[in-house]
Amino acid sequence: MSLAKIWVFAEDSGDKLSTGTLELVTKARSLGDTVEVFYAGTNAAGAAAELGPFGVSKVYTVDAAGSLLGVPVASAMAAQIESGNTPDLIMFATSYDGRDVLGRLSVKLDRSVLTNNIDISVEGGQVKVDEAIFGGATLVTSTFTADAPHLVSFRPKSFTAEPGGAATAEVVAAAVGEAGKAKIVARHVEEREGPVLDEAALVVSGGRGLGDADKYSMIEDLAKLLNGAPGASRAIVDAGWVPYSYQVGQTGKVVKPDIYIAAGISGATQHMVGMKGSKTIIAINKEAVVVFDDPLLRRSAPSTIRSFDDPLLRRSAPSTIRSFDDPLLRTPAAGLPTGPGVPKIEDHSQKGRLSSPPSRCHRRRLRR
């Protein structure tokens, strides 16, 4: 059962909509019959043209008059709801402006909010959201029981942005009942080269294992050669090696690249939260380089890690890893070499362990 109408707070990033906005409208399209957005940027026509292919049918434009977006956008949404135009669900990104609007709208509507979620579903007309807690170790599902509209926010990279819908969205001006008093007097954009960290297809991150701040230049050089973005663990950000904008993790950026290279990073839970959605994770340590989606490792039998001590390896591998000299891996099924000089071991990978020889009593039973 789908929802009748869903609103999304749309944010822009420079001259285009933010990736988070496109992720939210993609998910909203799968949950509701109608998807509409509220937009307070300066290029409503461009936003409508960009949002139409993602299934958005209407764009409500809000004139913020140069103020911070929290007050005017929340006021415009509340005015629409008070006039009878009530959605079932309103979705926000977990961004500075998103949280500002969400908090103010919650007060105006006297509605509870569920924040920092990573997924949402509709079951039997009820809206359920999932939130990862304890550094992603536990998933909590919460269900809205109060009247609509339900207010929710989502972490970046919770969904994949995919077009699929109408050609162009209708643009409608939304009345602003209350203007914001805090005015924006200047904007400072950080200078950078290459892709944006949280949108890059490849990220190279460095940690305290590099040894000292001067060696971080290797991370930046490698990222540049691979046309990726440099990142960092919280440890070296706190140490002043790199700016906070480089930080990947629970209190930094959430990235979901095709390839994530972690060099000298211990793999603390807080860092894992920010990059565990990466398609391929490569950990570079003092002793080895491991590619976690290597088919060779995926074919290895279930076991505990023997030769790699780094927590990042233990938590990131999609399958467990054995030492490369483990006889269990040297089987035809594992694709490793066999022959002279290599122990000939029967393949017990389906059981996940090497079977011990049958006991004397067991052998007697077999002969019978």
Buried (B, 14 or more C-beta within 10 A) or exposed (E): EEBEBBBBBBBBBEEBBBBBBBBBBBBBBBBBEBBBBBBBBEBBEBBBBBBBBBBBBBBBBBBBEEBBBBBBBBBBBBBBBEEEBBBBBBBBBBBEBBBBBBBBBBEBBEBEBBBBBBBBEBEEEEBBBBBBEEBBEEEEEBEBEEEBBBBBBBBBBBBEBBBEBBEBBEBEEBEBBBBBEEEEEEEEEEEEEBBBBBBBBBBBBBBBBBEEEEBBEBBBEBBBEBEBBBBBBBBBBEEEBBEEBBBBBBEBBBBBBEBBBBBBBBBBBBBBBBBBBBEBBBBBBEEEEBBBBBEEBEBBBEBEBEBBEBBBBBBBBEBBBBBBEBBBBBBEEBEBEEEEEEEEBEBEBEEEEBEEEEEEEEEEEEEE
